[in-house]
Amino acid sequence: MFDLSLKRNIRFLFLILIFDLACISSTVLKSPRNEIIAQESKLILKDTVITQSPAGAMKYLGKFKVTFYWIIRESDYDGPKDTPLYLENGKLLGDFDYDFVQAFKKEACAELKGGKLISYMKRVNRVGVVREFLGVNGYTISPFKSIAVDPSVIATGSKLYIPALTTMKERPHNGIVYAHDIGSMINGNSIDIFVGYKENTKLLTDAGIESSSLVDIYLLE
């Protein structure tokens, strides 16, 4: 009788432990940063992975200079918090390190120390707390799938094919990207690839796609 009771108690405690671990895992997976990491890991599922040119009509647009943009982490800055950022409704989001604010306004997307994600709305000089970073005209942006363009050269919303992206090895890419953003520094035959976190630029440089290098771009029609 004693042995049977002991076994039941052990089994009960084991079930409680499994339940607690499941709850902890669920909480961790729902954090904003993990959402971005999960978003990055699922990018190749947005379109079928291919190793050859996409089917359908394509129009060659020419060679474009490549640059990169990324998420600014507040945790990388430890200066005095003396520079305010305001929400869309005019309320103060908080005071932040000056260099962090300048970098955030340049890249337009950041992760705060508490895990919140924010996007910068340049036209109104305001900040939005978001689940997905904002592009232009209501689009959201995804790492390695969204690029900023000069809308006088490439229309926003365009679906594009960049063969050079298919040479990425650590993160296979089908070469398809979307013109979901613009930037004041993007002029003429230039594109800015959103890479998520800055360290992800290595995935492109390892594939021979350096900042200021040229890539061929096709418009998928």
N, C-alpha and C positions, 0 to 999 in steps of 0.2 A: 504493500500500500504506500509506503514512504517513497519507494523508488518511482512509482507511477506518478505520484503527486509532484515529485521533483522534476520529472520529465515534462509534465504539463506546464510547470512554472517556467522552465527553461524555454519551452516552445513559445509561450506567451510573450516572454521578454524579447525573444528573437523577432517575433512579428511586430512588436512595438518599434524595435530598432530599424527594421526594414521600412516601416511607415514613416519614421522621422527622416531617414535618409532620402526617401522619395520626395518629402516636402521640401527639404533643403535643396535638392537638385532642381525642383520646379522653380523655386525662388531665384536661384542663380541663373537659370536659363532665361528668365524673364527680364533680367537687368538690361538697360539700354545698350551697354557695350556688347553684351553677349548677343543682343539682337543684331547689331551691326556685323559681328563676326559670323553669325549664322547666315545673315544676308549675303556676306561675301562668299561663304562656302557654297551657297546654292546658286550662284550666278550662272553657272554653266547649264542650269536646268531651264533658264528662261527661254532659250532656243535650243534646238537639237544640236549637239556638238558635231562639228563637221571638220574635215581636213581638206576639203576642196572648195572651190567657189560655190556660193549659194545658188540654188536653182532660181530661175526667173531673170527678168531684165535688170541689167546693171548699167549705170552711166558712170564713166570715169570722170572724176572731178579734178584730178591732178595730185601733185605732191603737197603735203601740208606739214608745217613745222609743229612738233609735239612739245607740249609742256605738261606738267602734272599739278594737280591740287589735291588737298587732303584735309582730314579732320584735325583741328588744333586741340590739344589737350591742356586744360587749365592746370593740371597737375605738373606740367613741365615748367611752370612759372611760379616764382616765389617772391616777387617784389611786392612793394606796398600796394594795398588795394585802395587806390585813390581815383579810379576811372569808372564812371557809372555806365551801365547799359540799361536801356529802357525797353519794356515790352510794348506790343502793339497798342495796348490801351493806355499807354503813357505812364504806367506804374513802373517803379524802379525794380529791375530784376536783381540788382546788387552792384557792389563796387568791386572792381577787379584790377589786377596788375595791368599797367599801361601797355606793356609789350604784348601781353596776351590779347588785349582788346584790339591792338593794331593788327596782329597776325590773324585774329578771328575775322576782322572786317575785310582783310585781303582774301582769305580762303572761303569765307562766308559760312563755315560750318565748324562747330566746336563741341567738345564733350567737357562738361563741368565736373568738378571734383566729386560731387554727389551722384554723378552718373547721368544727369540730364543732358539731352542733346538740344543744341540751339542752332538756328539758322539766322543769318543776317539779311535783313531786307534793306538794301542800299537806298532805294528811292525814298523811303520814309525814315531812314536811320533808326530802325527799330529791330527788335529781336523777337523771334518766335520760338517757343519751346515746342519741340516736335518729336514724333516717333520715327519719321523718315526725313532726311534733309531735303530742303526745298530747292528746286531748280527755278525755271522761268515758266510763266504762263500756266501755272498749276501743276507742272510736272514735279515729280520727286526724283532724286538721283540715287543711283546704285553704283558701288565700286566696280570699276572695270567695264561697266555697261553704259555709263552716262558720260557724255563729253560736253564741254562748253565750246561754242562756235561763234563766229561772226555771222549774225542772221542775214546780213546782206550777201553772204557767200553760200551759206548752207541754211536752209529754212529750219527753224526750231520744230522739233517733232520728227525730223527725218530719221529714217532707218538707214544705217550706213554699214559698209563692209570694209574692214582694214585688214588686209592679208597678213601684215606683220604681226598682228596679235596672235595668230594661230601658231607662232613659233614658241609661245610660252610653254614651258615644260612642267613646272611645279604646279601651275594652275591652268589646265587646258582651257583654251578659249576658242570659240568658233568664229571670231573675227567680227561679229555683229555688235554694233554699238548704236546708241540713240542720242540725237542732239537735243538734250533736255535742259541745257543751261547756256548762259551767255556770260561774257565777262568784259569789263572795260579794257582789259589788256589784250583781248583776243581780237586781232584785226587781220582781215584778208585771209590768206591761206594758212591759218593757224588753228590748232585745236588744243584744248586743255582736258586731259583725261583725269577723271575722278578716281583716285586709287584707294579710298577708305583711309586707313591709317598710313602715315608717312612711310613707315618701313616697307610697305607693300611696293614702293617704287622699285625695289630690288628685283621684283618679279619681272618687271619690264626691262630694266637695264641688263639683267641676265639674258634676256632674249634679244639683246642688241638694240633695244629702243631707248635711246638716251634722250635727256632733255635737250631740245633744239635740233634733234635729228629729224629727218624727213621720212614720211610714210605715204604710201599711195592710199587714196580713199575713193570708194565707189558708192554711188547712191543706189540703193535698192528700190526698185519701182514696182 
